[in-house]
Amino acid sequence: MGVAHYGWDVRLGVYGGLVRGCSAKSLAQKYHLSHGAVKKWAKLAGMELAVGAHGGLTSIDVDVDAAPPVTDGRTYRRLTLADRMFIQTMLNLKEPWSYRRIAVELGVAPSTISREVTRGRVSMGRYGDKYSAEISHVNMLKARPRPRPGKLDRPELWGEVVTRLNQKHSPQQIAKRLQVDFPDRKEMHVSYETIYQALYIQGKGAMRNELKVVKALRSGRTQRLPKSKLPPRQTRPWLDGARLEDRPEEVEDKSVPGHWEGDLVVGPQCSGLVTLIERNTRFALIGRLPGCRDSVTVLDVLDELITQLPQELTKTITWDQGSEMARHATFTIDTGIKLFFCDPHSPWQRGANENLNGLIRDYYPKSTNFNTIADTDIKAMQDQLNDRPRQTLDWATPREKLDALINSVAITV
């Protein structure tokens, strides 16, 4: 029996059945058609049928009754399946409605109806083309963009990021260092924004569930705190000749190695750490105080830390005006290293050391009694900080930079 002997209503029934998962065989029986007729109609509509006696429409992985995407703030709306069924009905009346009349009824532009009908036409052979609402709707759903797999869906990349977060690297440090460590593997590159998304947005922070550290990121502060409004300290005689304005001009140029910044990180029961950082390489030295913070003890720990380095890399130290440095002149005589002191309430004048102290607080929060912390733990923290890639070093690590300097000094000698 020829296909053309059946009206459009029968064809619509077949198309609707295929769209909703019916097999070609069952539709042929329902409408008293041959299997070949159903296959031919499906081909005319651009449908692909599965092979076999019970073959139907191949999986399209779409929800036919799905609501259209939300279009907040836009001046148009997307057509639903009900809208398309209305268009189909109005076009099949004895006196079909015009596109403009249909558009007014649906609250859309006439051009929307025109494009919709053009896209949804199905060939009826010598009887011309007809509009099918369900075929048009399915084609629209098939054409809808599908979400791409995320960069961090790759297990190897995910593992690298989690490992480095556990080493207290920031997302930006991780992103840049991955480009250094895997220069020829684009699949191992990821933006730091993607890491932030995984930490705080996607899956309610799915990545945080795999972190060993409690806090993956540091302070969320985006700007410097206001300068202190405290009154200036009274003059201290031991500062004469060692103020910031007395410091050599080359110290301001961080490209010259050998100049350090230092301070104390203190805890209860006179506990504390001596912290040093080299301005050029950002290499850190950290020593634990033995339960005492007087000037002699602090300078002894400072001496033990810094004299392990070549003399060419230990020229000056910039400190705040803490009284623990009252005997700094003796230290300079013993080591040849000059100390200079910042202005009162001006921590930004030794910003690298302030940053280092903030990193240390990630490991040991305020109120930590450093008398209970083992020296091996302090050394492990120091090593981890020196192995972190730094943006200011073009994503090299402080240890790499210092080793290069030491080697250059040895070659020169």
N, C-alpha and C positions, 0 to 999 in steps of 0.2 A: 504494500500500500504506500503511495507517495506521501512524502512529508507535507506537500502543499495542501493536501486535503483537510488538514486540521487547522482550526482557527488559532488566533493569537492567545485566547484564553487557555487553551490546552498547552501551548508552548510556555506560557508564563508559569503554569502549574509544574511543568517539568523543570524549568529553570529554578523555581523556588525550592523544589524537592532536592535537586542536586546541591544547591547552596547550603541546605540545612542537613546534609549528610546522607540522604537516601541513595541507594545504589541505582545504577542505570537499569539493571534488570527489574527491580521492584517498580520503578516508575513506568517502564515499558508495559508491565502487567497491569498496573493501575489504570493507565490511560489507553490500554489496548493498542499499543504501538509495537513496532519491531525494535529490537535492540539497536539495529543500525540507524533507525530514525532518531533515537535518543542521542546516539553518538554524533550524528550529523548536526543536530541542533546544538549540541554542546560545542562542537568545533566552530560553528558559525558565531557562537557567543564568546569564543576565545577561551573556553574551558578545557582543562586537561583531565581526562579520565584515567583512572588506574586500570592496569591490564588485568583481565580475568573475567570469569563468568559473573562474578558479583561486584565487578569494578564500578566504582562511583567516582565522584570528583576527588582528585588528589588533595591531600591535606593542604589547607591554606593558612592554618594557624592563626585565624582571626576570629573574633567574636562578632557574629553578624548583628547582634542586638546591642553592641557596645555603644555607649554614648559618645558623641564627638568630643574632641579635646576642648578644654575650657579656653576661651578667648577673651579673658578679662581685658578691658581697656581698648578693645578693637571695635571698629564700626560695623563689623559684619559677624554673622554666625555661620557655623557649619551645618549642612543639611543632615538630618537624621534619617533613619530608615522609614519612619512614619512620613516625613516630608516627601521622600522619594515615592512612596506608595501613593500619596496624594497627587503628585505630579503625574504619575502613570494613569491614575483613574481619570483625572481631568482631561488628559490627552486622548483617552479612549472613548469619550462621550460621542454621541452622534453629532453633536456640535461642540467640538473640542474648544477648551478655553485657550485664550491667547497666553503667551509667556508673561506678558505684563499683568494680566489678571491673576495668574497663578502667583506671581511674585508679590503682588499686593496682599494676597491672602496669607502667604507665608511670612511676610515681613522681610523679604530680601530684595536685592536688585534684580531687574529683568535680565541683566547680563549673566547673573548667577544661574538662572533657569536655563538660559540659552546654552551656556557651557555644559551644564549638567545633562541636558538632553542630548547634546552632541556626543558626550563621552559615553552615555549609556545606551546608545543605539545598537540594536542587534539586527542582522540581515535576515529578511524573510524571502530571499531569492527574488523572483520576479514580482513579488507582492510588496517590495520595498523594505524599508527599515522601520523597526518599532523600538520604543523605549522600554527597558526593563529595569524596574526599581531595584530589585534584589541583586541583579548582576552589577549594576552601577555601584551599589553600596559595597559589595564585596571587593570590586576593583579598587574603590577608594581606600578600603581598609588595608588591602594588600600593598598599596602604594605608600601607606603611612610610614614615615621613617621609624626604624627599629633602633632601640638603644644599643650603642656599640659596647662591646666588653671593655671594662675599665683597664687602665694600664696596670693597676696593682692586682688584677686578677691573676697575673702570672706568678706562680708560687716562688720562683727564684728571686724575682724582684721584691715581692712581698717580704720574703725572708731577710733579704739584705736590709730593707728599710727598718724592719722590726729590730734586727740585731743592732743597727747603728743608733736607733732611738734608745735602746737599752744601754748603749754606751754614752748616753746623754748628748748625742749630736742633735743639733736643731734641724728641722725640715729643710731649711735653706742650705745648711752645710751638707746634708745628705744628698740633696739634689745636685749640687755642684760637684761634690766629690765623686759621685757615681759617673759623671762625665769624664773625670780624670782617670778613675780606675777601670772604666769600660769604654774607652774612646771609640771603638769600632763596633759596639753593640748597642744600636739604637733602642732595642727592646729593654735594655737595662737603664734607660734614661727616663726620668720622671720629674715633673715640676714640683716645687715645694708646696704650691697651692693644692695639688692633688693629695699630698701627704696630710696637709691640714684638714682637707675634706674627710679623709679616712679616719683621722683622729677624732673629729668633733661633729661630723654631720652624717656621713654615710653609715647606715645601720646603727645609728645612735652611738657612733664612735667605736666601731667594731675593732679597729686596730688597737685601741687602748686595752682591750681585753687580753691582748697577747703581750703586753709590756710587763717587764719585771719591775721597772721603776715606777714609783707612785706618781710622779709628776713628769710628764713627757716634755713639757715646754716650760720655759721660764716666765718671768713676769709679763703680763699683757700690757704693761704701761707703754704708751706710744710717744710720750714726750718727757723731757727732763722735768724733774720736780723743781719748784721755785727755789731760788737761792735763799740761803738762811738769812733771817732777819735779826739774828742774835748780834749783840754788840761785839765789836772787835776785841780780841784778847789783848791783855796788857803786854808791853814789850818784854821779851825774854832775852837776857843777855847772850845766851848760847846760840841765838839765831843770827847774831851779827856776822856779816860776811858769808852767810850760808842761806840767804833768802833766794827766792826764785829769780829775782832780777840779777843775782850774782852768778847764776848758772851759765856755763858756756853756751854760746849761741848754737853750736852744733847739736845740742841736745834737742832743740826744737825740731830739727830735721830728723824724723824717725828713720831715715834711710841710713843713718850712721849707727852701727851696732855698738854695744857696750854700755848703754845707758839704761838703768833699771828704775822701776817704781816699786815702792814697798809700803806695807802697813801691817797692822795686827788685826786678826779676827779673834775676838775674845769670847769667853764663856764664863760660867760661874766658877767659884772657888779658885780664882786667879788662874784659870786655865786659858789657853789661847794658842794661836798659830802665828808664826811669822810668814808673811806671803811676799814673794818677789816676782816681778814679771819684766822681761827684757822688752824694751819698747819696739825694737826692730823685728824680732823673730816671734814675739809673744810667748817665749818659753817661760814656764813657771817653775819656781822653786818654793817649796813649802816645808817648814820645820815646826815641830811641836815644842812649845815651851814647857819646862819641867815644873809646872805648878807655881810659877812665879813670873811677874811681869815688870820687875824693876829694870833700870837702864842697863846694868851690867849683864843680867841674864839675857835680855833681848839682843844686846850687841854680840854676846857669845854665840847665840844661835845663828844670828845673821852672818857672823864671821865663818862659822862652820858651813853654812849653805853656799856662800858666794865664792869662797877661796878655792873651791874645787874646780873652778873654771879658769881658762887661760887669762892672763893679766890683760891682754888686749881686749877682752870682752867684759871687763869689769872696771869701768871708768868712773861712773857716778851713780848715785841712788837718789831718787826724789821721794821724800816722805812727807807726812803731814806734821803738824806742830805738836805732836804728842810728847809728853815729858819723858817717855821711855828713851828718847834720843838725846837727852840732856848731855850725855858723855860722848857725843859723836866725834869730838875732836880726837879723843884717844883712839877710836876705831879707825879714823883716817890715817893717823900716824902708824898704826900697826899694819894696815892693809894697803894704804895708798889710794883707797877709794874715797872720793869726796861725797859728802851728803849735802843735799839742798832741800829746803822746806817750802811747802806751798803756803799760799796766803790762808788766813783763818777761814774756816767754813767754805772752802773752795775745792771740793773733792774732784771736780771735773779737770783740775790741773794735773791730776794723775788718774786719768780716766781708765787706762788699761788695767791698773790695779783694782780700781773700783769694780770693773767688770769681772775680774778674776775672783774677787771676794764674793760677788753675787753668785758666781758659778759654784764656789765652795759651799755656799749656803744651800744649794740644791742637794748637796751630799749631807751636810750637817746643819740643820736649822738652828735658829737662835735658841738659846738656853741649853745647847749641847755642852756637856762637860768634857772638854778635850783631854782631861786627865785620865778618862776611862777609854780613850781611843788608842789603839795600838799604832806604833810607828809604821808598821807594815801596811796598815790600812791607809794611813796618810800618804805613804809612798805610792800605793796603788791608785789613789785618787789623783796624785800629781802626774803619774804616767798616763792615765786616761785623759786628763786635760791636755797634756802635751801631744797626744795622738789624735786630737780632734782637728779636722780641716777647718781653716778659718778663711772667711771671705776676704779680710784685709791682706791675706797672704796668697791671694789667687787660688784658694782652696788647697794649698799645701798645709802641712801640719807644722806646729812650732818645732817639733823634734827634727823634722827634715831640714828646716831652715837653720837651726842651730848647728846640726851636724855639718852642713855645708860650710858654715862660717868657721867652725873649728878646723875642718880639713883645709880651708884656704889659709888659715893662720899657720898651720903646720907646714904647708907647702912654702909659704913665704919665709918662715924661719929656716 
